[in-house]
Amino acid sequence: MKLIRRITIFLGLLGSAYAQTTIVNYTFENTTVATVGSSLSSISWNSGASPGYAGTFTSQGQALSIGNMASGNSFQITLNASGFENIVLNDFRINGTAAAPLTWQLSYSLTGAAGTFTGVSPFTLNSGISAGVTTVTGFALPAGANNNGSIVISFLATTATKISGTGSASGTLHLDNLSFTATAIPEPATYSVLIAAITLGFILFQRIRRRSSGPPL
């Protein structure tokens, strides 16, 4: 029984080692460097503005502020998911000043910044600060993202209309709490250990069941 208990514990630990976990997390507390997974991801933008930081959202710390955002401008997140699968971009917080572009397109490329981008969903900015109006739903990347070191997520301004609805857009975007989760890809040796442990557990279970049933009458 002790051996079975140990095998059960081992299988539990093995399963937790390959559970969904955060591989990249941006909190933007005075830095554009990810607090988790800084070697796996980076952020850039093409508006020409320097990064700023402000306490924009309700009940949170600082957020990244990017100015001069107009139609056709974008920011991009690179992700090296080598060794990982089941990659998910989690929900994130975003808003803008009254002069920021109103509508944006979220898309991804699996072949780098120069590759083909696949649109996921458009989203609309507003100048509110509460979670209910500034949270954008993330998405799960396709199987082609598994073990892929060339993933790029793009956030593209698709309109010249301001959030305020008046005049041509050129304003500041605020972004916060952007993260990716994934599961580690098990190595071949791990599968061998797992199969062996399951087989041994099954054999022991069969033996114990035969003993507990006793000899036939």
C-alpha positions, 0 to 999 in steps of 0.5 A: 500500500505504501508503494501505491501511495508513493506512485500516486504522489509521484504521478501527481507531482508529474502532472503538476509539472506539466500543468498550465503555468505563466511563462511571460508576465508584464506588469509595467512597473516602471519598465517594459521588461517582463517580470516573468519570462524576460528572455522569452518576450519583448514589446515594441511599438512604431509611434516613435514615442518614448514609454511612460508609466502611469497609475491608469487603472482602478486598483492597480499599479502603473501601466505602460503609456505609449503616445502618438498612437494614430491609425496604422500604428501598432505595438507588438509582443514577441514570444519564444515558446520553444519547449511549450505548448497550449499557449494562451494570451490571457485577458489584459487591461487597455484604454486610451486618452480621448484622442487615441484611436477608437478601434484596434485589431488583435492578430498573430504571426507564427513566422516572425514580424515579417510573416503573415498575420492572422486576425483574431478579433477587433476591440474598441478602446475607451477612456474608462478606468474600471476593469469592466470597461478596460479588460480585453479577452485574450485567446488561445494560439493554434497548434502551430504556436507549439514549440515555436520561437517566432510568435508575434502578437500585433495590436494595430490601430485600424481607424483614424477616429478618436475615442471622443469621436471628434477629429483625427486620432493621435493619442496615448494608449495605456496597457497593463497586466499582459501575460502568456500561459502554457504547458511544458512539452514533456521530454521522451524520457518523461513519457517512458517514466509515466508509462512505467509508473502506470503499468507498475501501479496497475500490476500492484492493484491487480495483486492486491485485489486478488489477495483481498478477494481470498480463495474461492469457496 
